[in-house]
Amino acid sequence: MAATQESLEAIRENDVSVATATPTSVQQPDVPTTATPDDPVVTLVMPTMNEADGIADCIANATAAFEALGVPGEILVSDSSTDATPEIARALGARVVTPDRRGYGYAYRYAFRHARGEYIVIGDADTTYDFTEIPRLLDALQREDADMVLGSRFAGRILPGAMPPLHQYLGNPGLTAVLNLLYRSDVSDAHSGFRILTRDALERLDLRSEGMEFASEMIMEATAKGLHIVEVPITYHVRKGEATLASFRDGWRHVKFMLVNAPGALFATPGSACVALGVLLLGFGLASVAAPLATLATVLVGSTLLLGGVHLVGMAFVVRAAGRPIRAPNGWVMQWLGRTFTVERGLVAGGTLAAVGLVPTLTLVTAPTTLSAAGLVGLTLLALGGYIVSVSLFVAALERR
């Protein structure tokens, strides 16, 4: 803490100023030339929680980037620290805002309300990202007419000791692969914290998460909204200060967030496959009269798959009707249900299936020692009808909200 105080005093003595540097001879971006320090072109947003060791270097690098670009910029620190981070940031000319609650994602969302730039850069304040690379990201954004540019660590260089092996070879590649599979994002580093996007793109994103899953949400939202994302190779550096990432807890939060916001992949697709296979096995079992034991086993497996599949499809339909997933289920089954389903039709269909299955089911009750394929099918139809009725009533209750 004494070293931090000494660095803070040195900053004050030197009266260092930042974020509104004047132009140098470096190539100018295609941005308004009439902007003033009070009307910044670029805003760098950094969430901080006890980053006193690295914040000064990050601000100095961002200042150098603004000077190279020759445009006014601002540095916006969204701070929840208990150390000298906010004092150092203010002494270096950054604007500091204090979120009213904790959370990595919430710190960003809170700061976005205060950002004034036409281009929004985000990055961590631990020196892992070199903000002198901001001009490269901005150049790619304009040259490719993109909405968002990611600084890709895996397409660039990861310095020795900058990333734990677990994250470098398993965690980050695995999470990126899951995100690409579920959301068709086609990026190499979905969880890089160094990004730039236009204000228009930011305003189109419906960002809600409060934790580390914010990094995933931004890519998921951008892909779902059809935004143009490109990547630029960057160098990932060793951090200054103590790491705050909880590998397994934060990794699970990413996975859970990606799954629950893709109910088509989570529910509808496997559910539809189970329904199709279940119907096929039921038909095969009922047609195999020559082998009673094989018939019962086949019918039992088919019934289980059919019931489980319909349950999953129903879950996807309810999530689509009641929730606001980022990637709503939109396969042909969901489209057909969306066109044809009404509460009344659901009640009629469910009641009819239950009625048809009631009589065969009674044979299981009246003759419990005789297990028949017809009785199993009747029990399946009865359960299926009851489920469809309950889902229909649940949707009706949701419509009253």
N, C-alpha and C positions, 0 to 999 in steps of 0.2 A: 504493500500500500504506500510505503514511503517513496518507492520508485515512481509510482503513479503520480503522487503529489508533485514530485520533482519535475516530471515531464509536463504536467499541467502548468506549473509555474514557468517553465521554459517557454511553453507555447504563449502564455500571456505576455512574457517579457518581449518576445519577438513580434507580437501583435500580428500573427499569421492570419490572413484572410483567404476565403475559399468560396467555391461554388459559383462565382460570377466572373471568372477570369476573362481577360481580354484576348483577342485573337492573336495567333501566330501565323506563320506562313504555310501551315499545313493545309492540305486540300479541304475546301469547305464542303459541308454536306448540303443537300438540297433542302434547306430550311429557311424560314423567314429571316430576312436580314434586318428587319426593323425591331426585333425583339430587344428588350432591355433587361437589366438585372432583376427588375420587379416582374418581368414577364418571361421566365426562363423557357428555353426550348427543350431542354432535357432535365428530367428529375431522376436522381438516383435515390431509391428507397432502400434503407437498411434496417432490418429489425435487430435490436440489440438486447442482450441480457448479460450484463457483466462482461463486456468486451473492451475493457480499458486497455488491455495489452495490444490490441490490433486496430482500434478505431482510428487512431491518428494516421497510420500508414494507409488505411483504406481511403480516408479523406484526401490525403496528399495525392494518391494515385488518381482518384476521381478528378481532382483539381487539374492535374496534368492532362487528363483526357479532355476536359472542357477547353483547356488552353489550346490543345492540339486541334480540336474541332473548330475553335474560333467562334463559339456561340455561348450565350449565357446559359448557365445551368444551376441547378440547386441540389443540395444534398439534404435529404429528409431522413432523420433518424427516428424510428419508432421504438421508444426505449422503455424497458421494464427493469432497469438495473438497480442494484443496491451499491454499486461501486461508483467510480468517478467517470464512467462512460459519458453520461450526458454533459457534464461540465467540460470534458475534453472536446466533445463534438461542438458545443456552443462556442468554445474558445477558438475553434478553427472555422467558424462561420457557418456551420450547419444549422438547419432548423431542427428542433427536437420536439416531438409530440409524445405524449404519454397515454397509451391505451388504457381504457378503463377496466380491462381484464387481461389475464395472461393468455398466451397461445401464439405460436409461430404464425399460423395463418391469420389469426385475428389481428396481430400486429401489422401485417401487410394491409389487410382490408381497412383497418383504421387509418393507416397512413395514406392510402389511396384517396381518401376524402380530402386530404390536404395537399396532394400533389398538384402542381400547376403546369408542369411541362407538357409539351405535345408528344414527347416520347418518354416512356417510363422504363427505367432500368431498375432491376431488382438484383440484390446480391447480399451475401452474408458479410458481416463486419469482422471476420476472423482472419483476414489476409489469405484465405484459400483461393480467392478469386482476385486476379490482377485487373483492377479497374482501368488501367491504361489501355486495356483491350476494348474498351467501350467503343471507340471509333470504328473498329473492325465489325462489331455487331451492328452498329448503326448503318454502316456502309452496305452490309448484306441486306438489311431491312429495306433500304431504298432501292438497291440494285435489283433485288429479286421481287420487288413490289410485295413484300411479305407483311403479314400482320404481326408476327412474332418471330424472334430469332432466339434460339437456344445456344448457349455456349457449351459445346459437347466436350466433356473431359475424355470420353472414350474414343472419340475421333481425333483428339489432340494428344496431350501428354499429361500423365499423372506422375509427379515427382516422387522419388523414394520417400516413404514415410508419410506422404500426404493423405493416404486413404488406407484404412485397415484392410488386410487381405480378404477378410470375410465380406466386406462391402464391395471391394474391387472385383472379386472373381465370382461372387455368388449373389450377394444382396442386391446391388444396383442392376447388374445385368438381368437377374431373375425378375425383379419388379418391372423393369422396362419391357421384358418379354411378355409378361402378363398384361401389361397395359396395352402394348401393341396388338396382342391377340384379341383382347376384348373390345378395344376402341379403334382399331385399324389406324393407329397413329403413325407408324413407320418412323420412329425416332431412335437414335442410338443412346441417348442419355436423358430419359424422361424425368430424372430427379436432380438434374443440375440446378443449382440455385442462382445461376448467372443468366439473366434473360433480359431482352428488351422488347417492348411491344408499343404499338401506337395507342394513343388515348382512345381512339375509336374502337380498337379491338378490346381494350380493357373494359370499356363501357358495355360491350356486348356480352361479356362473360358474367354469368350468374354465380359468383364465388361466395360460398357459404361456410366452408370448413374453417376450423379454428386452430387445428394442430398441424403436425408435420405433413399430413396428407394434402395440405394446400398445394404442394408441388405437383402431385398427381392430378388434383382437381383442375388446375389451370390447363394442363395438356388435354385432359378428358373433355373439358368444356370447349376448348378451342377446336378440337377435332369434331365434336358434335355440332358445333355452330358453323363448320366448314371454313374455318380460318386457315390462312396459308402460313405454315410453319416451316422454317428452314433452320439449319444448324451451321455453326461455325466452330472449327476446332479451337480449343483453348488449352492453356496450361493450368493444372491444378496444383496449388502450392501447400506446403505444410502450414497448418494453422498456428496462430499465436493465441495463447490462453487455453483454458480448460474446455474439453469437449463436453457438450450437453446432450448429444444424441444417445438415446437408449435403443440399441440395435434391434432387439427382438420386439420390444413393445411398439416402437415406431414403424418397424417393418410390417408388423401385423396390422397396424392401423391403415397403412397403405393398401394392403391386400384386401382387408375388409371393405374399405371405402370403394375400391375398384369393383369388387364383386356386387355389392348391394346397389350400385348405380348402373349395373348392366344386367337387369333381370331377364333379358332375352337369353343371354348365354348361361345365366345361373339357373333359370327355371324353364323358360319356354322351349329352348332347343332340346335339352335332355328329356323334358316332359313329353314333348311330341314324339321323340324317338321311343320312349317307353310305351306310349299309347299304341304306336304302330306295331311294335314287337309283341305287346300284350294281346292285341286283337288277333295277330297272326297265330300266336301260340294257342289262344282259345279256340280258334277255328280248326287248327290242326288237331287239338286234343279232342274236340267234339266229333271230329270225323274219324278218329281212330278207335272204332268200337271193338276191334279185335283184341286189344290189349288194355283191359280195364285199369290196371295199376299204372301203366304208362300214361293212360288218358287222364287219370286223376292228378298225377304229378304235373303233367303239361298244363292242364287247366288251372291248377293251383298257382303255378309260376306265372302263367298268362294273366290270371286275375290280379295277382300282386303287382305286376308291371303296369297293368291297365289302371288300377286304382292309384298307384304312386304317380304315374304319368299325368293322369287327369288332375291330381292334387297339385303337381308342379305347374301345369299350364294354368290352373286356377290362380295360383299364387302370382304368376306373371301378369295375369289379367287384372287382378286386384291392384297390384303395384302400379300398373299402367293407368288404371282408373283413379286411384287415390293418391299415389305418390307423385314425385317429380324427379324421377331418375334422370341422370345425365344422358344416358343412352337408352331410351325407351324401347321395349320389345316391339319390333316392327316386321317380323316374319309373316309369311302368308297365313299362318294359323291365327296370329294376333290380329291381322288385318280383317280376316273373315269374322272373327268374334266381334271386332269393333263395329263391323257393318251390320251384323245380324242380331247381336245380343240386346235384349231388353230384359228387365226384371221379370216381366210377365212370361216371356218365352222361356226364361230360365226356370221359373216355377213349374210351368207346364211340362217342360222336358224332364226335369228332375222328378216330378210327381209321377209321370208316365213310366219312367224307368223303374222307380221304386214299386209301382203297382205291378208291372210285369214280373219283377223279381220276387214278389211276395209269395206267390203260390209255390214255385219251386223251393223257396226257402223253408216253407212250412213242412216240406217232406223231411228236411233235416231235423226239425223239431219233433215231428210225429214218429219218425223212425231213426232215432239217433245212432243206432248201430249200423245203419246202412248209409254209407257215404257215397253219393253219386255225383257225376260230373254236372248233371242238370241242377242239383242242389247247390253246388259251388257257384255255378253261373248265376243262379237266382240270388244268392247271397251277395255276389259281386254287383249285380244290377241294383239291388236294394241299397247297398252302401254308396254306390255311384249316384243314385238318384238323391239320396239324402245329402250328399256333399254338394251337388249342384244346387239343390234348394237352399242350403245354408249360404253358399257363396252369393246366390241371387239376392237373398235377404240382406246379406252384409253390404252388397253394392247399393241396395235400396237405402240402407241406413246412411251410407256415405253421401248419397245424393241429397240428403237433408241438411248437410253441413253448409 
